[in-house]
């Protein structure tokens, strides 16, 4: 940055003149560090929210997969029960039972029964003729799991594996023992179509916002091979969940489509806001340093040239108005450093320099409040808590209990009518009512005692219309929309007006809560701020 383009020069400056430049540099470094910390915190918050959303979606898929896998197991248990009850089963009995058990299951390819190790029956038979007469011992990939099922006498889910009749599938195996569990009859298997099973769990949907991979072929869990999705996904810090199988498990992993590092629009806006704040802090800091040094140089060089100093003062005041009032975004650190300079160098410079340091401290206080207002405005959506039913009568009682002393001092009276319970964020509702009451106090008519009335009435569409009315100086109707805009004020500084953020914050809060806000007023006739909030029953209806 070329500071000479702003009129900044190190030439001819002594030690006293270098100190303000150093102070400005320190302020900028502190500001940059603070903003980087805020950015890290916001990014961490966003990543945690992304992981939570991905975990919720993955858990839904896990539940559907488990339901889709356990339901066929009930079918083969039903067939096993038929065999155990009779000690055997004929082809006709098998066909009738299988037709009933598999009715409506679109992800089932077929059911087979073996006598000993040889497959004897299949339903449906069409398209599966090649499996009849096959001995499991001739298929090593399947025989090992058949033996394990016999040894454990439990159902086992195998696959995805190549099928005898072609293609791949999942095989649920259940050993059947008859004659009081003393004789091994054979196996009851049900073969599931892999794409259909995954589709039933939602994994084939184009609208799925996450990318999913599954490992654990043959129920081996995290140690098994990947059979769906990218294997590399497991190395991208995914959220994970286990699908419990009758014998073993599958490991699911998921990341958002596009990865964890995709840019979120809200995060981009936050970073742009922080970058803008930093630029303004830099300009304000070095402009303030220039202000101190220029006044010192003029004081020493020109002595008693009061007129020139007054003209310079006016120019600097206009600059301060633009930099610290209309563009206010510096941080509280500016004030802290100015106070340090004031304590350390008071009396070592002349009285005017001491006065200038006081100017910086006062200006920093306004800047600090602006930072708070900006952050409150920016976080109305992102940091708002879950909306809950809020009794506004109790909430307003709490607010008035804190402001009663101030109201008594200015002779103000507040009348509150019956107020309903609405759906909202308690913290943001407190900010809403406080801003509207503070606005009435700031713009009261000095010729008469201030009177504020808060009331509510049912409105259309299941909402409540609130009214905060006062008998203050009023507002010209042509500005009824402008006052809700950011940094818009109708009064100059020094007249008790705020930073132009309060009413903009009110509108943002009301919009977040599903309502709207407007003002009815005319000059000298007071103002009525009207806003709507949702009744809890209406909020529940809309959510449903």
Secondary structure by P-SEA (a helix, b strand, c coil): ccccccccccccccaaaaaaaaaaaaaaaaaaaaaaaaaaaaaaaaaaaaaaaaaaaaaaaaaaaaaaaaaaaaaaaaaaaaaaacccccaaaaaaaaaaaacccccccbbbbbccccccccccccccccccccccccccccaaaaaaaaaacbbbbbcccccccbbbbbbbbbbbbccccccccbbbbbbbbaaaaaaaaccccccccbbbbbcccccccccccccccccccccccccccccccccbbbbbbbccccccccccaaaaaaaaaaaaaaaaaaaaaaaaaaaaaaaaaaaaacccaaaaaaaaaaaaaaaaaaaccccccccaaaaaaaaaaaaaccccccaaaaaaaaaaaaaaaaaaaaaaaaaaaaacccccccccccaaaaaaaaaaaaaaaaaaaabbbbbbcbbbbbbccaaaaaaaaaaaaaaaaaaccccccbbbbbbccccccbbbbbbbcccccccccccccccccccccccccccccccccaaaaaaaaaaaacbbbbbbbccccbbbbbbbbbcaaaaaaaac
